Amino acid sequence: MEASDPEPIPGRRLTDRTSLRIGTTFAWRGSEVSAARVRLETDSLPVLGLPMDRDGVVMPGIERTGFEVTTRLPLSFLLDGLGFTGALTQWDEGARYLPKRAYQVGLVFHNRYLPTGNLEVWGSLGVEGRDPMLVPVGDHALPASALGGTIPVTVPFLQSWYALIQVRIIQLRVFVAWENFTMRRNNQDFPDRTLPVFRAHYGIRWYLWN
């Protein structure tokens, strides 16, 4: 029986990555709008995995351009402390781990009550999501020359509605948060790894001394 050679340990690799962002911000009477042109270039891209993985699979790099837009608008004419927020990132085309479009929009609320200001309330209600995304998955049956030994898998469109309520009474803070409360199924960032259909968490924080 012949002894096989031990698996070689991949050598040290360095990734050359360049990013550029040029933008502007306009603010007026509590409203704020920001826009920017973005560019991303990288010479290589490792497969998603744990640091102790020994495959050392590296894929070709990407070059993408796009834009970002964020905004915050006060809605105090409807309710004091209410506002609208939104964010959009759009690329010329999608890439591995990079959806073509990602967004987040919602309503936010923050106000203080009582003459002392010892009653404070925060709240948010919104939705975040992204387009379908290409995720390379390592396949040992493929030769290293085939996309770095990976197969491309597309995870579906993702969307999650969320909400948050937080109340402060003097030094006591209580919050409750919900994620994907519409119970949308098949949300996933990695193939066949479905995210929880619904999740809620809460917490209490109390300062005993000032």
N, C-alpha and C positions, 0 to 999 in steps of 0.2 A: 504494500500500500504506500503510495507516494504522498508525502506531506505537501499540502498546498501552501503557497506563499501567503503570508498574512495580508489582510486588507490594508492597502496603503492609506496613510492619513493625509487628507488634503493639505496642501501648503497654505501659507497665509495669503489672503486675497484682499485687495483694496478696491473699493468702488469709487469711481470718479463721478460725482453728482454736482450739477449746477442748476440753480434755480434763480429766477429773476421775477421781481414783482414791482410794477410801477403803477401808482394809483393816486387818487385824490379823494378828499373828504369835504363835504359841504354840510354845514350845520347852521340852523336858523330857528330860533324860538323853540328850542327843545327837539326839533326834528334833525335827523342826521342821515345822510346818504353817502356811502363810500363805494367807489368802483376802482378796479385795478385790472391791468393786463398782466397775465402770468405766463411764465415759460418754464418748462422742466425738461432737463436732459440728463440722462445717466448712461454710462457705458455698459453696465451689467445689472442684473437683478437676481438676487438669490430666491430660491423657492421657500415659501413660508414653512417654517418648521422650528423645532426646538434647538437651542444652542448646542446640545450634545449630539445632534444628528451628524453622521459621518459621511453622508453621501457627497456633500460639497457641490451640489448641483447649482450651476449658475446659468442664467438665461441671457440672451442678448438684451442690450439696453433699449430705452425708448426715448422719443423726443416729441413733446406735446406743447401746444400753446392753447390758451383759453383766457377766461376772464372771471372775476369775482365781483359780486354785488351784495352789499349789506345795507340794511336800512332800519331805522327806528323812528316811529311816528307817534307822538302823543295823541291820545284819544280822550283828553280831559273833558271835552264837550259832552261826552257820553257818561263818563264816570271819572271823578278825580283820582288820579294815580294809575289810570288804565293806559296802555300803550300797545303798539303793534311792532313786531320785529320780524325781519325776514333776511334770509341769506341764500345765495345761489352761487354755485361753482359750475361752470360749463367749459368743457374741453372740446377741441376740434374733433377729436374722436377718442373712444375709450381705449384702454390698454390693460395689461395685466395688473390686477389689484387697483385699477383706476377707472371707476365708472365715468361715463361721458358726462353725466349730470348728477349733482347732489344738492339737496335743498333742505331748508328748515324755515317754517313760518309759524307764527303763533301770537297769542295775546299774552301780555305780561301785566302784572298789577303790583303796586307797592304804595303803601300809605301808612301814616301814623295817626293815631286817634288819642283822645283825652288831652287836656291842657298840658300834662306832663310828658306826653309822647310815649308813655309806658306801654301802650298797646300798638303793636306794629304787625302789619299783615302783608305777606307776599303771596303771589299766585301766578301760575302760568298754565296755558292750555295751547297745545300746538301739535304739529305733525312734522316729522322728518323722514326723509327717504332718499333713495338713489336709483339710478337706472340699473339694468342687469350688468353684472360685472364678471369679467373673465378671470378665473383663478386657475393657475397651473397646479396640477397634482402630480407628484412624483410617481413614476411607474418604472420599476426595476426591469420590466420586460422590454423596455424600449432602449435602443442604443443611445449613448451619450450625445450623439450628433443630432438626435431628433428633439429639437427644442430643449436641449440640455437634459434629455432623459425624462421629459414630462409630457403629460397630455393636457390640453386646455379644456376646462370645464366652465360653463357659464352658470353662475348662480342667478336666480331670478330677481326681478324688481323687488325692492324692499321698501316698506312703508310702516311707520309706527306712530300712533297717536299717544301723546303723553300729557300728564297733568301733575301739578304740584301745588300744595297748600302749606304755608308755614305761618305760624302765629308766635309772636313774642309778647309775653306779659312780664314786664320788669326784667328779670334775669332768666325766666323760663321760656325755652323755645320748644315748640312741638311742630313736627312736619309729617306729612303723608304724601307719597309720590306714587304715581301709576305709570306703567310703561305698556304700550300696545293694548290699551284698554278696549279697543274695538275687537280684540281677539282675532287679528288677522293671522292666518296660518301660512306656513311655508316661508317665513322670513329666515334667511340664512346668509352668512358671510363666507361660509366654507361648504363645499358640496356635501350633501347628506348630513349636515349638522344643523338641524333646525333650532332656531332660537326659541325661548319660552313663549308660549302663546300669550300669556298674561303674567305680569309681575307687579307686585306692590311692595313697598317697604316704608317704614316709618321710624321715627326717632325722637328722643327727648334729650334736651341738653339744659342743665340747670347750673348756674354759677352760684356757689354757696357764699362766696365773698367777692366784693368788688375788686 
